[in-house]
Amino acid sequence: MLDILLLGATGYTGRLIIRYLAAHPQRGTFTFGITARSENKFKALRDELGEALLHVPTFVVDVTKFDDVERAVQEARVVINTVGPYWRWGTSVVRACVRHGRHYVDLTGEAPWVRDVISEFDYAAAKTGCVIVPCAGLDSVPSDLLVYVASRTLKSFAGASAVIDLSTSAWKLSASGISGGTFSSILSILEDVPRHKAREATQDFALSPVKGVPGPRPRAFYALPIDPPLRGVLYLMSTINKQVVQRSWGLFELATRSPELVFPPGSLDAQDVSGLSYGPSFKYDEFMVLASRLQAILVVVFLATVAFAMATFPPARRIVRQLMPRPGQGPSNRDLDVGSVHITNITTSTPLASGRTVTVRTTFKGKGDPGYLLSSIMISEAALALVQDKDLLPPFGQRGGVLTPMTAFGDVLIQRLNACGRISVESEVVPAEGGRKKDL
């Protein structure tokens, strides 16, 4: 049996994942195979990637045929699924993985689909012990990771009882463009998802097993009062990122309040999860950093105009469809290398027994195009964590279910990303009298 099977190998991000896995420092310790719709697709892929495909088994799989999907997932322990739109093609893959006890990770940013997957498969996945992790790329690993790390830093400084009041992430992105597959997923949300499901998926804690305190409402302009201050606008992917962070909060909170409902009797001590809670008052927000107020105003006007046109005028979608890259196309290799992401998270505690609060600054820095090159690294390392570090995963990762990046992988994934050479995560407590760095 293979360790990893990649669905969608001929897509733009799929090809990046192949390159990353083929050149991985641990390549000799794991096996992986790839799928495509036809042998002709494999021929073109071999011509492009050459030696990266040496000794890599190939499987012809049509994701529209459940028998093909079911047969393929049984070939590996972990499935990486890059075939979108997930609303159309993802459910059958998750169903096959849950049925046969295979682990699964994907790159979706489609909150309505994730909500349906949780409803349909979470219980069964937990029972079969398979780990299902949607949103294991730029959406939504950094957001989930920053809050998780900030909480750990806060507790290490102020004690296990310290909890979060507000956590805000400011995204500074330098990206080269959009791939055809991503644009196809955007169109799917507009054209395929029932409006009531799309609306429900935007509500606070739509993916969480328990409800918490609603976060700050979306607005046109944002500011983070640090030195120097960061200002910006609504981040388009904040909807799914917030939902994933809130699901992590909800899973940790439920495990803290009622561990016997979450884990089988005798499977772990309650103290194994009690230190993971963000606290009952937790709230999360995020935005995209821009250089000036004028730029922010122009971006808001542009995004509002495009969003309105795409949502209300089908002819506008047809025009944009002609302008966007086709599925399988994306940024050039040069553009992939010059992109970057720098996210600053500021997390503030609720008042401690002394009456004071504690502030934590956590950063996520990545070298390379965030949505494609860095996403291919994040999802690859998540899959490798399931292959090589399963016994080291946190309690939810040991149990299974439809999880988030941090509930499934926790410190294991953070360590892997810090070791990859392109991503760094740092966190520090910033008390009133100064700062204290905590290296991860």
Disulfide bonds with the S-S distance in Angstrom:
none
